Amino acid sequence: MELGSSWSVFLLLLLASVCHCSIEFNYSTQSKSKEEENEGLCAILIRPLGYSCSEHTVETRDGYLLGVQRISHGTGGLRAIPGPPVFLQHGLFQGGDAWFANSKEESLGFILADYGFDVWVGNVRGTHWSYGHKSLSEKQKAFWDWSWQELAQYDLTDMITYVYSLTNSKVFLVGHSQGTIMALAALTQPITVDMVEAAALLCPISYLGHISSQLVLRAVSMHLDQMLLAMGLHQLNFRSDIGVHILDSLCDGHMDCGSLLSAITGKNCCFNDSRVEFYLQYEPHPSSTKNMNHLFQMIRKGDFAMYDYGLLGNLKRYGHLHPPSFDLAKIPKSLPLWMAYGGQDALADVTDVEHTIKELQAKPELLYLESYGHIDFILSVYAKNDVYDKLMEFFNSQRRSSSY
């Protein structure tokens, strides 16, 4: 079976959707070139619909240059004082465009702006809307030497710190899929949690022991991640010929990938497949093979831990034979949490979500939708009524109880 069609490439993006460091943040204040501004997320997706949008660059403590966009008001007119900042963190193989992929009435990024929030959009290292590294080339192995652990400890923490320092305000955090892994790991660190007013997690993931995705489980069983690393393939780009061949090898003669969407994410109730060609203009974004390797380690071992470098590597990096776990009990009980998850999600399985909830000190507010799958929470045509209006109620209740 050939998987080179635009439909199959798009569906790959759906596969997703603490170190003792000295705390010194180095933010780039350089302005974008005219060419970068014209090709940025603001210029392409946001300003054409009448929203004010500015481009920012955050330099992480390990030198990556991340693109961050700010939508400071909705289309109802300029606000003299922007509302509280809300930070949106995308999932695996996605970028900040995921929050603006549907119409402005259906996309969370636009809806938040229209509700009066000061919207900030994160883009992790390696994605199209970020800007490389201050000294490394994307062609170098070292550029791709990271997993979601670094995305949590550096990218998310440093981007939130940038927003916090610029707005002088605590941040409302929203994550989807891998964005929730990053959030949960980062929120075990006091430096991050002290800057967050409340967190909303769509398809929350910290444990993957009950994942039921057919395609992912086959890739795990054949040790695809380890084979790719052994071959020296450190960038995982499903827009490339190699990426399409990887999919062919997973499906051909072994499983029916005629419905690749269901094979990866489980059944989605409300995805608008008429917009696939539009989504394909932006998705999927690259990630690192090491990142996939880390996620597969979680599936094989059933834990929520740092990257496993092997016994000697762990001893050298962590001072222990085994990688330390992220302790969810370290997330303060005082931090308001809201979680939304679905009964048809083959990636964020209900059993694993319940495992996460049990380890938290706080009792999060929960939204469970039996008919929803993994991508429905960001691309469902009914998500505003089913999910986002309830998210707004949660955030507004936190605003009323705080200084906003």
C-alpha positions as CSV (number, residue, x, y, z in Angstrom):
1,M,0.0,0.0,0.0
2,E,1.3,3.4,-1.0
3,L,1.2,6.1,1.7
4,G,2.5,9.0,-0.2
5,S,-0.8,10.9,-0.5
6,S,-1.4,14.2,1.2
7,W,-4.0,12.5,3.4
8,S,-1.5,10.0,4.9
9,V,1.2,12.6,5.4
10,F,-1.2,14.9,7.3
11,L,-2.3,12.1,9.6
12,L,1.2,11.5,10.8
13,L,1.1,14.8,12.7
14,L,-1.6,13.2,14.8
15,L,0.8,10.7,16.4
16,A,0.9,13.0,19.3
17,S,-1.0,16.0,19.3
18,V,14.6,17.8,35.9
19,C,17.9,18.7,35.5
20,H,19.7,20.7,38.2
21,C,20.4,23.7,36.0
22,S,21.4,27.2,37.0
23,I,18.6,29.5,36.3
24,E,19.9,32.0,33.8
25,F,17.7,33.1,31.0
26,N,19.1,34.6,27.8
27,Y,16.3,36.1,25.7
28,S,16.9,37.3,22.2
29,T,15.8,40.8,21.6
30,Q,16.8,40.9,18.0
31,S,14.0,42.0,15.6
32,K,12.8,39.8,12.8
33,S,14.0,40.5,9.3
34,K,11.3,41.7,6.9
35,E,11.4,38.3,5.1
36,E,10.9,36.4,8.4
37,E,8.0,38.6,9.3
38,N,6.3,38.1,6.0
39,E,6.8,34.3,6.3
40,G,5.8,34.0,9.9
41,L,2.7,32.5,11.5
42,C,1.4,36.0,12.3
43,A,1.6,37.1,8.7
44,I,0.3,33.9,7.1
45,L,-2.5,32.7,9.4
46,I,-3.5,35.3,12.0
47,R,-3.3,38.9,10.7
48,P,-5.3,38.1,7.5
49,L,-8.3,37.4,9.7
50,G,-8.1,40.8,11.4
51,Y,-6.2,40.0,14.6
52,S,-3.2,42.0,15.9
53,C,-0.2,39.7,16.0
54,S,3.5,40.1,16.8
55,E,6.5,37.8,16.4
56,H,9.0,37.2,19.2
57,T,12.1,35.1,19.6
58,V,13.1,33.3,22.8
59,E,16.6,31.9,23.1
60,T,16.6,28.9,25.4
61,R,19.4,28.3,28.0
62,D,20.8,25.7,25.6
63,G,20.8,28.0,22.6
64,Y,17.7,27.2,20.6
65,L,15.8,30.1,19.0
66,L,12.1,29.6,19.4
67,G,9.4,31.5,17.6
68,V,6.6,32.8,19.8
69,Q,3.6,34.7,18.6
70,R,1.4,37.2,20.6
71,I,-2.3,38.0,19.8
72,S,-3.0,40.7,22.2
73,H,-6.7,41.3,21.4
74,G,-9.6,39.9,19.4
75,T,-11.4,41.4,16.4
76,G,-13.8,43.4,18.6
77,G,-11.4,46.3,18.8
78,L,-8.2,47.3,20.6
79,R,-8.1,46.8,24.4
80,A,-6.4,49.5,26.3
81,I,-5.1,46.9,28.8
82,P,-4.7,43.3,27.5
83,G,-6.3,40.6,29.5
84,P,-4.3,37.9,31.4
85,P,-1.7,36.0,29.3
86,V,-2.6,32.5,28.1
87,F,0.1,30.3,26.6
88,L,-0.7,27.6,24.1
89,Q,1.6,24.6,23.7
90,H,1.1,22.3,20.7
91,G,1.7,18.6,20.4
92,L,4.1,16.2,18.6
93,F,4.6,16.9,14.9
94,Q,2.7,20.1,15.2
95,G,3.4,23.8,15.5
96,G,1.6,26.8,16.8
97,D,-0.6,26.8,13.6
98,A,-2.5,23.9,15.2
99,W,-4.4,26.4,17.4
100,F,-5.6,28.3,14.3
101,A,-6.3,25.5,11.8
102,N,-10.1,25.8,11.7
103,S,-12.2,28.9,11.2
104,K,-11.9,31.7,13.7
105,E,-15.2,30.6,15.3
106,E,-13.8,27.1,15.8
107,S,-10.1,27.6,16.6
108,L,-9.0,27.9,20.3
109,G,-6.4,30.6,19.6
110,F,-8.9,32.9,18.0
111,I,-11.6,32.1,20.6
112,L,-9.3,33.0,23.5
113,A,-8.3,36.3,21.9
114,D,-12.0,37.1,21.3
115,Y,-12.7,36.3,25.0
116,G,-10.1,39.0,25.9
117,F,-7.1,37.0,26.8
118,D,-3.6,38.0,25.8
119,V,-2.7,34.9,23.7
120,W,0.9,33.6,23.4
121,V,1.7,30.7,21.1
122,G,4.7,28.5,21.6
123,N,6.7,26.6,19.0
124,V,9.3,24.1,20.1
125,R,12.8,23.5,18.7
126,G,12.9,22.0,15.2
127,T,9.5,23.2,14.1
128,H,8.9,25.4,11.1
129,W,8.0,28.5,13.1
130,S,11.2,28.4,15.2
131,Y,14.6,29.7,14.1
132,G,17.2,27.0,14.7
133,H,20.1,27.5,17.1
134,K,22.6,30.2,17.8
135,S,25.5,28.0,16.8
136,L,24.3,24.6,15.6
137,S,23.0,23.7,12.1
138,E,19.9,21.6,11.6
139,K,22.1,19.3,9.5
140,Q,24.2,18.4,12.6
141,K,23.4,15.5,14.9
142,A,23.8,17.7,17.9
143,F,20.9,19.9,16.8
144,W,18.5,17.0,17.2
145,D,19.9,15.6,20.5
146,W,16.8,16.2,22.6
147,S,13.5,14.7,23.6
148,W,10.4,16.0,25.3
149,Q,12.5,16.2,28.5
150,E,14.4,19.2,27.1
151,L,11.2,20.6,25.6
152,A,9.8,20.7,29.1
153,Q,12.9,21.8,31.0
154,Y,14.1,24.4,28.5
155,D,11.6,25.3,25.8
156,L,8.4,25.5,27.8
157,T,10.0,26.9,30.9
158,D,11.9,29.5,29.0
159,M,9.0,30.6,26.8
160,I,6.7,30.9,29.9
161,T,9.4,32.9,31.7
162,Y,9.7,35.2,28.7
163,V,5.9,35.8,28.7
164,Y,5.9,36.2,32.5
165,S,8.7,38.8,32.4
166,L,7.2,40.8,29.6
167,T,3.7,40.9,31.0
168,N,4.6,40.9,34.7
169,S,1.7,38.5,35.1
170,K,1.2,34.8,35.9
171,V,0.3,32.7,32.8
172,F,-2.7,30.5,32.1
173,L,-1.3,27.4,30.4
174,V,-3.0,25.2,27.8
175,G,-1.4,22.1,26.3
176,H,-2.5,19.3,24.0
177,S,-1.0,15.8,23.9
178,Q,2.9,16.2,24.0
179,G,2.2,19.7,25.2
180,T,0.7,18.1,28.3
181,I,3.7,15.9,28.9
182,M,5.8,19.0,28.7
183,A,3.5,20.9,31.0
184,L,3.2,18.1,33.7
185,A,7.0,17.6,33.7
186,A,7.7,21.4,33.8
187,L,5.2,22.0,36.6
188,T,7.1,19.6,38.9
189,Q,9.7,22.4,39.0
190,P,9.0,25.3,41.4
191,I,10.5,27.8,39.0
192,T,7.8,27.0,36.4
193,V,4.8,26.5,38.6
194,D,5.4,29.8,40.3
195,M,4.7,31.6,37.0
196,V,1.5,29.7,36.2
197,E,-1.9,30.8,37.3
198,A,-3.7,27.7,36.2
199,A,-3.2,24.9,33.6
200,A,-5.6,23.2,31.2
201,L,-4.6,19.9,29.7
202,L,-6.2,18.5,26.5
203,C,-5.6,14.7,26.2
204,P,-3.3,14.7,29.2
205,I,-0.4,12.3,28.9
206,S,2.2,11.3,31.5
207,Y,1.8,7.5,31.3
208,L,1.5,5.5,28.1
209,G,1.2,2.0,29.4
210,H,-2.3,1.4,28.0
211,I,-1.9,3.0,24.6
212,S,-4.0,1.1,22.0
213,S,-2.9,2.8,18.7
214,Q,-2.3,0.0,16.3
215,L,0.4,1.8,14.3
216,V,2.3,3.0,17.3
217,L,2.3,-0.4,19.0
218,R,3.6,-2.0,15.8
219,A,6.4,0.6,15.6
220,V,7.2,-0.1,19.3
221,S,7.3,-3.8,18.8
222,M,9.7,-3.7,15.9
223,H,11.9,-1.2,17.8
224,L,11.7,1.3,15.0
225,D,13.1,4.1,17.2
226,Q,16.2,2.2,18.0
227,M,16.7,1.1,14.4
228,L,16.5,4.7,13.1
229,L,19.0,5.9,15.7
230,A,21.4,3.1,14.8
231,M,21.0,4.2,11.1
232,G,22.0,7.7,12.1
233,L,18.6,9.2,11.3
234,H,18.3,11.9,14.0
235,Q,15.6,14.1,12.4
236,L,12.2,12.6,12.0
237,N,10.5,14.4,9.1
238,F,7.4,12.8,7.7
239,R,7.3,15.2,4.8
240,S,10.5,13.6,3.5
241,D,10.8,10.5,1.2
242,I,12.4,8.6,4.1
243,G,9.4,9.5,6.4
244,V,6.9,8.1,3.8
245,H,9.0,4.9,3.4
246,I,8.9,4.4,7.2
247,L,5.1,4.5,7.0
248,D,5.1,2.0,4.1
249,S,7.3,-0.4,6.2
250,L,4.9,-0.2,9.1
251,C,1.8,-0.9,7.1
252,D,2.6,-2.9,4.0
253,G,1.7,-6.5,4.5
254,H,1.3,-6.2,8.3
255,M,-1.7,-4.1,9.0
256,D,-4.6,-2.3,7.3
257,C,-3.7,1.3,7.1
258,G,-6.6,2.2,4.9
259,S,-8.0,4.2,7.8
260,L,-4.7,5.6,9.0
261,L,-6.4,8.1,11.2
262,S,-8.0,5.3,13.3
263,A,-4.8,3.2,13.2
264,I,-2.9,6.1,14.9
265,T,-5.3,8.0,17.1
266,G,-8.4,5.8,17.5
267,K,-11.8,6.9,16.3
268,N,-12.4,10.7,16.1
269,C,-16.0,11.8,16.0
270,C,-15.9,15.3,14.6
271,F,-12.8,15.9,12.5
272,N,-13.5,18.1,9.4
273,D,-11.7,16.1,6.7
274,S,-12.7,18.7,4.0
275,R,-9.9,20.9,5.4
276,V,-7.1,18.4,5.0
277,E,-5.5,20.2,2.1
278,F,-5.4,23.4,4.2
279,Y,-3.9,21.6,7.2
280,L,-1.2,20.1,4.9
281,Q,0.1,23.6,4.1
282,Y,1.5,23.7,7.6
283,E,1.6,20.2,9.1
284,P,3.4,17.9,10.0
285,H,6.4,19.6,11.6
286,P,9.7,17.7,12.2
287,S,10.7,16.2,15.5
288,S,13.7,14.3,16.7
289,T,14.1,10.5,16.6
290,K,15.4,10.7,20.2
291,N,12.0,12.2,21.1
292,M,10.2,9.2,19.6
293,N,12.7,6.9,21.4
294,H,11.8,8.6,24.7
295,L,8.1,8.2,24.1
296,F,8.6,4.5,23.1
297,Q,10.6,4.0,26.3
298,M,7.6,5.2,28.2
299,I,5.3,2.7,26.4
300,R,7.7,-0.2,27.0
301,K,8.3,0.5,30.7
302,G,5.1,2.1,31.7
303,D,6.8,5.0,33.6
304,F,6.9,8.8,33.4
305,A,10.7,9.3,33.7
306,M,13.6,11.1,32.2
307,Y,15.4,9.7,29.1
308,D,17.0,6.4,29.6
309,Y,20.7,6.4,28.5
310,G,21.4,2.9,29.7
311,L,23.0,2.0,33.0
312,L,26.4,3.7,32.5
313,G,24.9,6.7,30.7
314,N,22.3,7.2,33.4
315,L,25.0,7.0,36.1
316,K,27.0,9.6,34.3
317,R,24.1,12.0,33.7
318,Y,21.9,11.4,36.7
319,G,24.1,9.8,39.3
320,H,21.8,6.8,39.3
321,L,21.6,3.5,37.3
322,H,18.0,4.3,36.3
323,P,16.6,7.6,35.0
324,P,14.7,9.6,37.7
325,S,10.9,9.8,37.5
326,F,8.9,13.0,37.2
327,D,7.0,13.1,40.5
328,L,3.5,14.4,39.8
329,A,3.0,14.8,43.5
330,K,5.4,17.8,43.3
331,I,2.8,19.8,41.4
332,P,1.4,21.9,44.2
333,K,-2.1,21.3,45.4
334,S,-2.7,25.0,45.2
335,L,-2.3,25.0,41.4
336,P,-5.7,24.9,39.6
337,L,-5.8,22.1,37.0
338,W,-8.4,21.3,34.3
339,M,-8.3,18.2,32.2
340,A,-10.3,17.1,29.1
341,Y,-10.1,13.6,27.7
342,G,-12.0,11.3,25.4
343,G,-13.3,7.7,25.4
344,Q,-12.1,7.0,21.9
345,D,-8.5,8.2,22.3
346,A,-6.0,5.5,21.5
347,L,-3.0,7.7,22.6
348,A,-4.2,9.3,25.9
349,D,-6.0,6.2,27.2
350,V,-8.6,6.7,29.9
351,T,-6.8,4.2,32.2
352,D,-3.5,6.2,31.8
353,V,-5.3,9.5,32.4
354,E,-6.8,8.1,35.6
355,H,-3.3,7.0,36.7
356,T,-2.1,10.5,36.2
357,I,-5.0,12.0,38.2
358,K,-4.4,9.6,41.1
359,E,-0.7,10.8,41.4
360,L,-1.6,14.5,41.6
361,Q,-2.1,16.2,44.9
362,A,-4.8,18.4,43.6
363,K,-8.1,17.1,42.3
364,P,-8.4,18.6,38.8
365,E,-11.6,19.7,37.2
366,L,-12.5,17.1,34.6
367,L,-14.3,17.0,31.3
368,Y,-14.8,13.5,29.8
369,L,-16.3,13.1,26.4
370,E,-17.0,9.5,25.5
371,S,-17.3,10.2,21.7
372,Y,-14.1,12.3,21.4
373,G,-10.8,11.0,20.0
374,H,-7.3,12.5,20.2
375,I,-7.6,15.2,17.6
376,D,-11.2,16.2,18.3
377,F,-9.9,18.4,21.2
378,I,-8.2,20.7,18.8
379,L,-9.9,20.1,15.4
380,S,-13.5,19.1,16.1
381,V,-16.0,21.4,14.5
382,Y,-18.0,21.2,17.7
383,A,-15.1,21.8,20.1
384,K,-16.2,25.3,21.0
385,N,-19.4,24.1,22.6
386,D,-18.1,20.8,23.8
387,V,-14.7,21.9,25.2
388,Y,-13.7,25.5,24.8
389,D,-16.7,27.2,26.4
390,K,-16.1,25.0,29.5
391,L,-12.4,25.8,29.4
392,M,-13.4,29.5,29.4
393,E,-15.6,29.0,32.5
394,F,-12.6,27.4,34.3
395,F,-10.2,30.2,33.4
396,N,-12.8,32.9,34.2
397,S,-13.4,31.4,37.6
398,Q,-9.7,31.5,38.3
399,R,-9.6,35.2,37.1
400,R,-12.4,36.1,39.5
401,S,-10.5,34.5,42.4
402,S,-7.2,36.1,41.5
403,S,-6.2,39.7,41.0
404,Y,-7.4,39.9,37.4
